[in-house]
Amino acid sequence: MLKWLFGPLPDWFQQQHPVQRYALQPYAASNSRSARIVRITFSVLLLSALVIAGYTVASHVMNNPPAGLHIAEVVFRILYYPLIALQTITWVLALAMSINVLDAERRRQTWDNLRATSTGADMVVRVGWLAVLHRLRGLWLVMTAARLILLIGVLYRLMSHRGDYLAYLTATVQPDVPLGIALFLLVSLLVAAFILPFMLLGLSTALGLWLSALFRPRAVTAIFQFILTAFYVALALILFLIVQSQAIHDMPPAQNFGLLTGYSLLVDWGALWLDLGSTGDIWAQIPYSVLMGPILLLAVLLLAWLIDRLLKAAVHHAEIRD
């Protein structure tokens, strides 16, 4: 997967590739007027529900009412909790969809023909990975749109105080960093917050494909799917409750740093850093947290490598177990 960032896309990733056309054809969006109306209506209802739910949570759960906050922080508090819920649901859906990819080909009785070619199993696994992400495109587009809205709030706040807001945020950070380096660290943090959702959805999909290739019986894959889903949701919920509670302030700095890293990777996928108020508080309270941006970017590269390893392992098991 790392090669895709620096070189040409592989053949199976090209839109005109026959295996990709075969895999994506059942999920091609209809161009009819009624289908467009349904999609637009669903999108409007979903966004409205997220905004209403977010405002309700922000009004009753947060310590400060939204009416007394900066406009960028109001928007953040409205979107943040619904965004976490949407991301968790999407992760679970990606795992559930991908874990049935190879079994679906077996039921269609096309698996043996595809696997008979030299690269058939590889194509099915990788295009299946792409097809799952394609099916979830609506959800991750909503997640990206929410992040873009939050990014506008970040830029708006950066321009406040006559452009000195970043200097205000970094006035008490440990270690002390020049303003130019602080800007680089903030940019790396924002970039990681945008890339992490794609990496984590890709990881969930690759994990499902690997399980689909490793265990052929559907009952076994269903058990592992339940275990992984329960483990992920439980771990994310535990981290969420710890970070939202006051217990985090009583922990040592190193433990706080590790907790925030895990929170960014498992719970909100970096969305917390799209609020400069929260970012500034964390930078001031936790030493070396200003370096979180490069660390999360390193985690992105690690996730990309892990996705590639899982896809290759899925191909290997698919070839030798059937």
N, C-alpha and C positions, 0 to 999 in steps of 0.2 A: 504493500500500500504506500510506503514511503516513496517508491519510484514514481508513483502517479503524480506526486507533487513537483517533481523535477524533470520529468520526461514525458513522452507522448503516452496517451491513454492506450491500454491494451486493446486488442481487436474485439474482445467480447464486450468491451464498454462502449463500442461504437454503435450508434443508433441503427445503422443498416445491417448489423450482424444478424444472421437468421435466428440464432438461438435467443438473442435478446428480443427480437420481434415476436418469437414464439412465446417467450415467458411474459412479456408485457402486454400482449394482445388482449388477454381476458380483462385487464384492468385499464385499458385505454379509456380516457374520458370521452364521453359522448359530446358531440358538438350540437346536438339538437337544442332548440330553444327551451324546451321543458327541463332538460337536464341542467342547463345553465341556471335556470331559475331556481331549481332545487338546490344546487350547490351554493348559489348566492344566499338563498334563504337560510340554509343550514349554517353558513359562515356567519351571517349577521346574528342569528340566534345564539350560536356558540360564543361569539365575542361579547354579546350582550350579557349572557349568563356569567361569563368570566368577570366582566366589569362589575356587575351587581354583586356577585359573590365576594369579589375582592374588596369592594367598598364596604360591604357589611362586616367582613373580617377586620378591615382596617379601622372601622369605627368602634367596634366592640372589644377587640382583643388587644390592640396596641395601647400603649400607655397614654399617648397623646392623640387627641382627635385630629383627623385629617385637615379640618378647617384651620388649624393653627400652625400648619407646617408650610415649608417651601413647596411651590407647585410641583417641582420635580420629585420631591419626596412623597407628596400626595399620590402622584401617579405610580410611583414605585410600590407604595403600600397597597394600592388598589390591585396591581397586577401580580405582586410577588407570590402570594399563597396560591391563587389559581394557576399560576405558571408552574409551581412545584407539583401541584396535583396533576396537571396536564402532562408534564414530563414523566412522572411516574407511570401514568396510564399508558403513555406511548411506549415506554421501555418494556412494560409487561406485554403489550400487544406485539411488539417486534419479536420478543422471545416466542410468543405463542404462534405467530404466523410462520416464523422461520423453522420451527421445530417440526412442521408438517410438510416442508417443501419436498423432500425426497420421497416421503410416503405418498404424496399426491402424484408424483411421477410413476410410482409403482402401481398405483390404482388405475392410472390411465394406460398402463401397460406400454409405456414409452421408455421406461428406465433402461431396460436391457439394450434396446437399440441405440440409445444415447451413450450408454457406457461402453458399447462395443467399439466405438471410435477411440483414437489415441488420446484425444483431449475431451471426450464427451463428459466424463464425470467432473472434470475441472470446470467445464463450461456450465454445467447444470448448477453446481454449487455456487459459483461466483455470480452467475446471472440470477440465480435464486436469491442471493444476498441483495442484489440490486433491485429485484422485483419487490421484495418486502419493503425496502426503503421507498420505492415508488408508490406502493399502496398507502404508505403512511405520510405521503408528501403534504397532504392537507394539514395534518397535525403539526409537523415540524415547520411548515410555513407560518402557522399561527404562532409557534414559539419564536421563530425568527422575527416576525412582525412585532411581537411584544418586546423583544430585545432591542429592536430598532427604535421603538418608542422610548425605551429607557435610555438608549444611547443619546437621543436628542436631549433628554433631561440632563445627562452628564455634560454634554457640550454647553448647554444653557448655563449650568452652574459654574463651569470653568470660566465662562466669560463674565461672571459676576465679580464684584469687588474690583472693577477696572482691570480684570484679567489676572489679579493676584490671588485668586482662590486656591490654586495649586500650592503656592508658597505658604498660604495659611494652613493647608492640610498637612504639609510636610514640616511645619515649624517644630514639632515635638517628636518626630519619628526617631526610632533607634534602629540602625545607625543613621547618623546625619548624612544626607545625600544632597548633592547639588541639584538645582532646579532642573537642569537639562536631563540628568539621569532620572530624576523623579518623573519627568514627563515620559521618558522611555519605559520606565517600570509601569506607569499607569496605562500606556498604550498596549504593552504586552499583556496586561491584566484584562483589558477590554477585548483584545483579540482572542485570548483564551476563552473568555466568557461566550464568545460567538461560535468558536469551533467545538467546544466541549459537547454540546448536544448532538452534533453529527457523529462525533467519535463514540459517544456512549450508546447511541442508537445502533451504530455499526457494530459495536462490541456485542450488544444484546442479540443482534441478528446473527452474527458469526457464531456466537455461543449456541444458539438454537440449531443452526445448521450442523455444527459439530456433534451435538447430541443426537440429531436426526440420523447422522451417518454412523455414530458409534453404537446406537441401540436401535435395532430394527423393530421390535415389538412396540406397538403404540401404547400399550399399558405402561411399559417401562419409561418411555419418553414422557408420558403424562405425569408419572410420579416425579421424575426429575424436574419437569417444568414447574410442578407445584412447589417442590422443595426450594428451587432457585428463586421463584417468585416470592415465596414467604420469607426467605432469608433476606432478599434485597429490600423488600418493604419493611421488614422488622428492623434491619440495620439502619435504613434511612430514617425510620421513625424515631429510633433511639437517638441518633445523631441530631435530628431535628429538635427533639425535646430537650436535649442537653444544651444545645446552642441557644435555644429560646429561653431557657431557665437562667436563674442567677448563679447556678453552680459553676458556670464557665469562668466567672470572675475569681473563684477561689482556687483555680488550678494553676500549676506552675506554667511559666511562659512557653516552655518547650512542648508541654502537653496541649496547651491552647493552640499552638501553631499546628501541631499534628491534627488536632480536632478540626480546625478550620480547613485544612487541606482535604481531609476526608469528607467534610461537609460539602465543599465545593465540587468534589468528584462524584459523590454519591447522592446528594440530596437536591441541591438547587442548580447544579451544573454551572456554577460560576455566576448565577444571576445576582447574588448578593453584592458583587463588586460593581454592578451597574448603578449603584446608589452611592454618590460621593459622600453623603453624610455618614453612612455605615462604614464605607471604606476609610474615611478619615478617623473615625472612632477606633477602628481596629488597628490602623497604623499607629495611633497614639498609645494604645493600651498594650499591644503585644509586640515585643521587640522582634525585629527582622521580618515582620509581616509585610513590610513594604516590598520584599523580594518575592511575594507570592506570584506575581505575573510570570517571571521566568520559570518558576517551579511548575506552574500549571501548563505552560507551553511545553516543558519537558515531559510532563504527564501526557500531553496530547500526542507527542511523538511515540511515547511508550505504548499508548493505546493503539496507535496506528500499527505499530509492530505486532502487538498482540492480536489484532484483528487479522493481519496477514498470516500469522502462525496458526490461528484457529481455522481459517479457511483452507490452508494447506493440509492441516490435520484432518479436516472434514473430507477433503478430496481423497486423501490416502485411505481413510477408513471406508469411504464409499466404494473404492476400487477393490479392496481386499475382502470385504464382508458380504458382498452380494454375489 
